Amino acid sequence: MPLAAPAFSPVATPLSAIPSLPSFDSLPEAAVLSAPPAPVSTSQALALLQRHYGIQADLQALSGERDANFLVGPHVLPDGQGHTPRRLMLKISHPVETTEVADFQTQALLHLARHHPAQPVQRLLPTRDGAFSAVTSALGERPRVVRLFSYLEGLPMPQAPHSPGQQVNVAQTLARLDKALAGLPPQPAGQRRLPWDIQHADSVRSLVALIAAPERRACVARALDRFASHVQPRLKTLRRQAIHNDFNIYNLLVDPLQPDRVCGILDFGDMVEGPLIDDVAVAASYQLDETGDALQAIAEFARAYHAIHPLTPDELALLPGLIRARLAMVVCIGGWRAARDPGNADYILRNNRLSWARLTACDRIDDEQASLALRSACGLAPV
């Protein structure tokens, strides 16, 4: 069924007029989204690069939702790390992010480098002291983590043509990554609450009041109700591990000459320890287009993932509900952020229409029909 959705205004009421909104504002995880920018100047970044890595090179500021990122070089690495000039990326964490959170990402990347070097992820470079991160207090009252990464070359997926082959490769790439991350030992920050963690999708319920159209409010309420009654209670019975948790097209690079092939995975900043199927749900929710059948697309994504990293019947049963919950979170949090920052609302809501179309299409999926389709796609007998 096509992903068609009526054009409604995304924001209903000013924040000051919504008494239920502070219940989301007051959540600790909301601080990650509402914290003001913490910019770092090029001169400050150059000083940190020299101090911690002994590198002097040209820097170019890069975009980043929270962290301050800089393109370094090309530069010849010191201490026998190579003779060919390479581009690098300097990342300075936002002060709202704790050192434990940054270390979770660091440990994941080190685990992949040591045990699964074929994974197309960035590599961490050591500091002058041999550590893979440094903590600085030179940029304000709160400490900030400094890390230097290899720079992944490739074409951002949103700029590449889309195809069924590319969608299959996305699913297979995620399956291989999840298999590799399964061996990562539990980390102190793994249980942190994040605003984008589907395990806590019901936390956005107070934001439904921001939605102007009654039809849309009802659609989100159904997704959250079904999650609370049929999905969330069963999540604790499923296998858990460290997951990427943000496997969307903006975090993927493809080979410019073979745009069906994923050649880079970016941004481990939303990692959590959670149900494995949550990672599949996040990724699949971004693979629904405006012309195809939503259930068929989900089933094909599950088929490709399952061929590399088999899913259990219980995991498959929860996949549609998790996808609906993720999309409900996207539209709710997007509306909340736009209401907080109306001057930047157009940018924040740039994909709002497509997100609503995806949620509307998934809202129409019958759970019994979905169970049959998903089990069939993965070669499992019907119940």
N, C-alpha and C positions, 0 to 999 in steps of 0.2 A: 504494500500500500504506500502511496506517495507521502512524503513528509510535507504535507501542506498544513499551514496554520494561519489563522486570521491575524491581521496586523493590529495589535492592541498596544496601548501605551505601557511600557514596562514598569513605571513607577506611579503609584497611586497618590501618595500623601507625603508631605514634608515629614522629616524625621521627628520634629518636635511635636507633631500631632499624633504619634503612634505610641501609646503607652506601653505596649508589649515589647517594643524593640529593645529597650535596655537589657532584657533577659539574654539577648545574643551579645550585645555590646559588652556585658559584664563577664562573659566567658573568657578564661585565660587565653584560649586559642584565637579569639578574635583580635587580640592585640597584634598578632602577626600581620593581619590584613589592614589594621587601622593605624599602625605606627607611622609617623611622618617619615619622609625620606631622610636618609643620613648620608649625604653626598661626601665623596672624597675627591679632593683636587688631584690633578695630574702630578703636581709637585709633591704632594703628600704620598701618592702611590709610588713615585720614583724613589723617594727616600726609603720607603718600606722595602721595595724591591732590592735596593742596594744593601740595606742593613741586613736583611734576612737571607738573601740569596746571592749577594755579591754580583749582581747583574746591573749593568747600565745599558739601557736600550730605549728606543722610541716607544711611547705608550699612546694608545688610542682608547678613549672611553667607549665601553660597550653598554648596551641596554641591559637592564636587570630589574626584576620586580622588587627585590629587597636588597640584594647585595650590590656592592660596587665592583664592577668588572672592567678589566682593561686588557686590550690586546697588546701583547709584548712582541717586539721584534719585527722581522726575523732576527734571530740571535743565535750565535754559536754558544752552546752550553759549556760551562766551565767543568774542570775536574774530570776530563775524560768521558763526558756523557754524550759525546758525538762531535763531529766536525762539520756537519752540514747545518747551515742556518735553519732554525725552526721557529715557527710562530708559537707563542705560548699564551696562556691566559692567567692573569693575576686576579684573584678573587678576595675581596675583603668583606667579611660577613657584616650583616646589619647588627647594630648593638642590641636589638631585641632578641637576637638568636643567641642562645647559651653556647658555651664551649662544648658541652656534652652533645648538643644537637649537631654541631659541625663535625664532631668526632665520629658520630654515627655514619655520616656520609663518607668521611675519610676512611674509616675501617671497612666500609663496603667496597670502596674503590681499591683499597689495598688487597682485600680478599680476592677480588676479581683479577687483579694483576698477578697475584701469586699463584692462584689455582685455576684460573680460566682466562689466560692471556688473549684468547681469540675474541673475547667480548669487545665490541666496538665502543668502548667507553674511554673517557679521558684518563690519563695517567698522572699521578701526583709526582712532583719533583721535590727532592729533599732540600731543606734549608742548609745553610752553611754549617749548622750543628748536626746535620744528619736526620733531623726530625721531618715529618711530612706536614707540619703546620707550625705556625708561630702565633702567639697571642700578643697583641699590642694594646697599650693604654694611651698611646700617643694621639688618639683621635677623639678623645672625650672621656667622660667619666666611666663609661662602661667598657670592658675589654672587648676587642674585636679580633676574630680569627683571620689570619692571613695565610693563603695557600696559593701555590703556583701549579698550574695544570698544563699538560700538553693541549694543543689546540686541534680540534677535530675538523678536518676539511670535508666539505660536502655541500650539497644543495639543500637548504631548508625544505622540508616536505611540503609546506603550504605553497611553495613556488614551483613545485613539480607537478606534472600531469598525474592524475589519479587513475587507478585501474584495479580490476579484481586481483591481478597478480601482486600488486603492491600491498593490498589489504592482507593477502595470505602471508606475505613476507613480514608484515608488521606483527601478525599473530605469532608466527614462528620465531621471530626475533625476541619477542616478549617471553615466549615459552623457554627459550634457551637462557635468557637472563634469569628468569625465576628459578630454573634448575640450578644455575650457578649460585644464586643468592641463598639457596636453601641451606648451604653449608656454613653460612655466616653465624657465628655464635650470638646469643642474645646480647644486646647492647643497652647501656643505661638509659639512653634516650628513646629506645624502641617503643615504649609504652606512652610516650607523650601524646597529648590530644592535639590534633591539627584540625583547622577549619575544613579541610578537604577530605577528611577521613570518613569513608562511608559507614564505618562501624558506628559513628555518632551522627548519622544523617538527621535524626530527629531534633538535633540542636538548632536547626534552622527553622523550626516550626513557627517561632514568633515572627519571622520575616515574611510570612505569607501575607500579612496585612499590607505590605508594601506593593502588592500586585494589584493593578487597577481593575482588570477585567474579572468579573465573577467566574466566567468559564475557566480562566486560567487559575484562579485561586482554587477552584474545585479540583482541577487536574493535579495541582501540586499536593493538595490535601490528600487525594486518593493515593498518590505515590508514597507519601509519608505514612499514611495509615497502613497501607499494605506492608510497608517495610517494618513498621513497629509490631504488627501482629503476626506476620508470616515469615519475615526474614531475620530480623535482629535476634530473636530468641534462639535461632538455630545456628547462628554464626559461631558461637563458642564451641560447637561440636566439630567444626571443620579444622583441617590442618592449617597451621599458622607459620609464618616466617617473615623475614624482612622482605618488603616489596617496594618497588619503585614508586607506585601510587600516583603517578602523573604521566602516564605513557600516552600523551596526546601528540598530535602531528607537529606542534610547535617545539617539541623536545626531540624530534627525530630529524636526521639528515639522510639523504639518499645519494647514491652515485649519480652524478650529472649525466653520465653516458648510459647508465642502466637505472632509470628512476624507479623501477620496481624493487630495487635492492636497497634495504636500509644499511647504511654504512656508519651511522653514528647515533649514540644515545646520550642525551644531555640531561642535566638538571636532576640531581638526586636529592634536591632540597626538601621534597615532601615525603621522604621515606618514613615508613612506620613498620612496626611488626604487627601484622594482621592476617586475616584469612587470605589465602592464596587467591581465591576466586575474586576477591576485591580488585586485584590487579587486572584480571581479565575484564571485569565489568567496566573499569575506568577506560581501558584501551578500546573496548568494543563500542562504548558510547560515542567515541569520536570518529568511528568508522561508518556511521549512518549518514547517507546522503539525502538529497531532496527528491530523488526520482525513484529510488528503489523500494523494495519491500523490507521493512524494518526487521521482522522476524527472520526472514531469509538471510539478511546481512549478519545478524547475531549468530545464527546457526552456522554460517560459513566461517565466521571468525572462530567460533568454538571448535569447529572441525579442524581448522588449521593448527590451532594451539594444541588441541588434544592429540594430534598426530606426533607431536614432539614431546609433550609433557601431559600425559593422560589425566583427565579430570574425573572425579568420582560422580556417581549419580546424584548424591546430595549436593555437591557443588553446582552441578548443572541446573538442579531444580531452583536454586536461588539466584541464578544469573539474571533473568529478566527483572526481578524485583530490585536487585542491586543496581542495574542500569537505570531503572526509573528513579531510584533514590539519588544516584549521582547527578542525573540531569535536573532533578528538583533542586539539589544543592546549587548547581551552576546558576540556574535562573534566580534563585532566592538571594544568594550571596552577591551575584552581579547587580541585582536591583538595590540591595543594601549599600553596596559600594558606590553606585551611581548617585544614590540619595545623599550619601555623605560628601560626595565630591561632584556636584552638578556641573562644574566647569569642565570636568573630564569625562562626563557621562557618555558622550559619543564614542570615545575610545574604549571605555570599560564595557560598553554594550555592543561592541562592533560585531560580535557573533551571537547576539541575543536572539535574533529572529531564527537562526538555524537551531539554536539550543531549544527554543520553544517548539519548533517543528519536530525535532527529534523526540521530545517528551510527549507531544501530542500523539505521535505515531506509536510510541511504546505504550502509552495509556490504553490504546485500542487492542493491544495484544492479549489474547485469551491465555491464561496460565496453563490450562490443560493442553491446548494446541501447542503452546511453546514447549511444554515438556516432551510431547511427541516429536516435535521438530528437532529439538536439541539432542535427544537420545538417538534419534535416527542419524543425525549428522555425525555423531561420535561412535556409531556402530554398536549402540546398546539396544537391547530388546525393549519394547514398550512395556510399561508397568501393567 
